[in-house]
Amino acid sequence: MTFGEQPAYLRVASDLRQKITDGSLPPHTRLPSQARIREEYGVSDTVALEARKVLMAEGLVEGRSGSGTYVRERLVPRRIARSGYRLAEGATPFRQEQADESVRGTWESSSEQDAADTDVALRLSVPQGARVMRTRYIYRDAGEAMMLSTSWEPLEITGRTPVMLPEEGPVGGCGVVERMAAIDIVVDNVVEEVGARPGLAEELLALGGVPGHVVVVISRTYYASGRAVETADIVVPADRYRIAYHLPVR
């Protein structure tokens, strides 16, 4: 499709996007009103509204209740490392990254027993309703929420062992590989599937996003001799962070 064949609302959105990109409409500037867009571009109210919706869905502008629509601050995405190399003893990828003195990362967690739903049961290869330990995490950078994670571990593996609670006990907080090794289970493989979707309302509330913002979701599962020992969903705001993979060449 050539530019001339684009629907009117996309042409308007493209022009406004260019003005945002080149600085003609700098951050915190109010976007032209619907009436002004209609007059300036010679389009209908419907076209003007749809163009604004496109820019909002792209995360370039945000609505402020009772005030209008404004250009958002253009953030420089920070990298979140996912490494295929062996980390320092007892370090998860997030904890390893926080060792840098320039980084001010913190995290909170809470664990509770739960019944595996259909998706979790499939990922862990356990019966639906099987008991699992669910742990929710929120990771912060200089106080700002940057990442959410929910993990599930089968209690038929970890129940009544010193590693039943991921963040407590003699190896609490040391990561799945070292914790499982403490109960003589050797983790030898990890699978990560990366996707994107609109954030759920509760996720965006926790991460400081607005409805419609996209999140990157990493679905991770650790295996020991083909048996799943932990699975997790990691949720990251797509407009603020990039996932960087460092993988060894064999």
C-alpha positions in Angstrom: 0.0 0.0 0.0 1.5 3.4 -0.9 1.2 6.4 1.3 -1.5 7.9 -0.9 -3.7 4.9 -0.4 -3.6 5.0 3.4 -6.8 5.7 5.2 -7.2 9.4 6.2 -6.8 8.7 9.9 -3.4 7.0 9.3 -2.2 9.9 7.2 -3.1 12.3 10.0 -1.6 10.1 12.6 1.6 9.8 10.5 2.0 13.6 10.2 1.4 14.1 13.9 3.8 11.3 14.7 6.5 13.0 12.6 6.0 16.3 14.5 6.4 14.4 17.8 9.5 12.7 16.5 11.2 15.8 15.1 10.4 17.9 18.2 7.8 20.2 16.6 5.5 18.8 19.3 7.9 18.3 22.3 7.1 16.3 25.4 4.3 17.7 27.6 2.9 19.7 24.8 -0.8 19.5 24.4 -1.9 17.7 21.2 -4.0 19.8 18.8 -7.7 19.4 19.8 -10.0 17.3 17.7 -11.6 20.4 16.3 -8.2 21.8 15.2 -7.1 18.5 13.7 -10.4 18.5 11.7 -9.8 22.0 10.4 -6.1 21.7 9.7 -6.3 18.4 7.8 -9.8 18.8 6.4 -11.1 15.6 7.9 -14.2 14.6 9.8 -14.5 14.4 13.6 -14.3 10.6 13.3 -11.0 10.7 11.4 -9.5 13.1 13.9 -10.6 10.9 16.8 -9.2 7.8 15.2 -5.9 9.5 14.5 -5.6 10.4 18.2 -6.4 6.9 19.2 -3.6 5.6 17.0 -1.0 7.9 18.7 -2.3 6.9 22.1 -2.1 3.2 21.3 1.5 3.7 20.1 2.3 5.3 23.5 3.3 8.6 22.0 0.5 10.6 23.8 -1.5 10.2 26.9 -4.8 11.6 28.1 -5.1 13.7 31.2 -8.5 13.8 32.8 -10.2 17.1 32.3 -7.2 18.6 30.6 -6.7 17.0 27.1 -4.1 14.8 25.4 -0.4 15.5 25.8 2.8 14.3 24.2 4.5 11.8 26.4 8.1 12.0 27.5 10.3 10.0 25.2 12.1 7.5 27.4 15.4 5.8 26.5 14.7 2.1 26.9 16.9 0.4 29.5 18.2 -3.1 28.8 17.2 -6.1 30.9 19.7 -8.9 30.5 18.8 -12.5 30.0 22.0 -14.5 29.9 22.8 -18.0 28.6 26.2 -17.8 30.4 26.7 -19.1 33.9 26.1 -16.4 36.4 28.1 -15.7 39.6 27.4 -18.2 42.4 23.9 -17.7 43.9 22.9 -14.9 41.5 19.7 -14.6 39.5 19.9 -12.4 36.3 18.2 -9.5 38.1 20.4 -9.8 41.2 23.6 -10.0 39.0 22.6 -6.8 37.2 22.0 -5.0 40.5 25.6 -5.6 41.5 26.5 -2.6 39.4 26.9 0.3 41.8 25.1 2.6 39.3 22.0 0.5 39.6 19.5 0.9 42.5 17.4 -2.2 42.1 15.2 -3.6 44.8 12.5 -6.3 44.8 9.6 -7.5 46.9 8.0 -11.0 46.9 5.2 -13.0 48.5 4.6 -16.7 48.3 1.5 -18.8 48.9 0.2 -22.3 48.1 -2.2 -22.5 45.2 -3.9 -25.0 42.9 -2.5 -25.2 39.3 -4.9 -23.8 36.7 -5.1 -25.3 33.3 -2.2 -23.3 31.8 0.2 -23.8 34.8 -0.7 -27.5 35.0 0.2 -27.9 31.3 3.5 -26.1 31.6 4.5 -28.1 34.7 3.1 -31.4 33.4 1.1 -31.9 36.6 -2.7 -32.6 37.0 -5.0 -29.5 37.0 -5.5 -28.6 40.6 -2.2 -29.9 41.8 -0.7 -28.0 44.7 2.0 -25.5 43.6 3.9 -22.7 45.4 3.1 -19.4 43.7 5.5 -16.5 44.2 4.8 -13.0 43.0 7.6 -10.5 42.6 7.8 -6.8 41.8 11.2 -5.4 40.8 12.0 -1.7 41.1 14.7 0.5 39.7 15.4 3.5 41.9 11.9 3.0 43.4 10.1 2.8 40.0 8.4 -0.5 39.2 10.1 -2.1 36.2 9.2 -5.7 36.1 6.6 -8.2 37.5 7.1 -11.9 37.8 4.9 -14.8 38.9 6.5 -18.2 39.4 5.0 -21.6 40.1 6.8 -24.7 41.5 5.2 -28.1 42.0 4.9 -28.9 45.7 5.3 -32.6 44.9 9.0 -31.6 44.2 9.7 -28.9 46.8 7.0 -29.6 49.5 8.5 -30.3 52.9 12.0 -29.5 51.8 14.2 -26.5 52.9 13.6 -24.8 49.5 9.8 -24.9 49.5 9.7 -21.1 49.9 11.8 -19.5 47.1 12.9 -16.5 49.1 13.4 -18.1 52.5 15.6 -20.9 54.0 19.3 -21.6 53.6 19.3 -20.9 49.8 16.4 -18.5 49.7 16.7 -16.0 46.9 19.6 -17.9 45.2 17.6 -18.7 42.0 16.0 -21.9 40.8 19.2 -23.7 39.7 21.0 -23.5 43.0 17.8 -24.1 45.1 17.0 -27.3 43.2 20.6 -28.4 43.5 20.2 -28.2 47.3 17.6 -31.0 47.1 19.7 -33.0 44.6 17.8 -32.0 41.5 20.1 -30.9 38.6 18.5 -28.3 36.3 19.9 -28.8 32.8 17.6 -26.8 30.5 15.5 -23.6 30.4 13.1 -22.6 27.8 11.9 -19.0 27.3 9.1 -17.9 25.0 8.9 -14.1 24.4 5.6 -12.4 23.3 3.8 -9.1 23.6 0.2 -8.2 24.5 -1.8 -5.3 26.0 -1.1 -5.1 29.7 -3.8 -6.3 32.1 -5.3 -3.5 34.2 -3.7 -4.8 37.4 -0.3 -5.1 35.7 -0.4 -1.6 34.3 -1.5 -0.2 37.7 1.5 -1.8 39.3 3.9 -0.8 36.5 2.7 2.8 36.2 1.3 2.4 32.7 -2.0 3.5 31.2 -4.7 1.3 29.6 -3.7 0.0 26.2 0.1 0.0 26.8 1.9 -3.1 25.6 3.9 -5.4 27.8 6.6 -7.9 26.9 5.9 -11.3 28.5 8.6 -13.9 29.0 7.2 -17.3 29.8 10.1 -19.3 31.3 10.3 -22.9 32.4 13.2 -24.7 34.0 13.7 -28.5 33.4 15.6 -31.2 35.1 16.1 -34.3 32.9 13.0 -33.3 31.0 10.8 -32.6 34.1 9.6 -29.1 34.6 10.6 -27.9 38.1 9.5 -24.2 37.8 7.6 -22.0 35.4 7.2 -18.3 35.5 5.7 -15.3 33.6 7.9 -12.2 33.6 6.1 -9.0 32.5 8.0 -5.9 31.4 6.7 -2.5 30.0 7.6 -2.6 26.3 8.0 1.2 26.0 10.6 1.4 28.8 12.7 -1.7 28.5 14.3 -3.9 26.0 15.2 -7.6 26.6 18.8 -8.4 25.7 19.9 -12.0 25.3 23.6 -13.0 25.7 23.9 -16.6 24.5 27.1 -18.7 24.3 28.3 -20.0 21.0 28.9 -23.7 21.2 
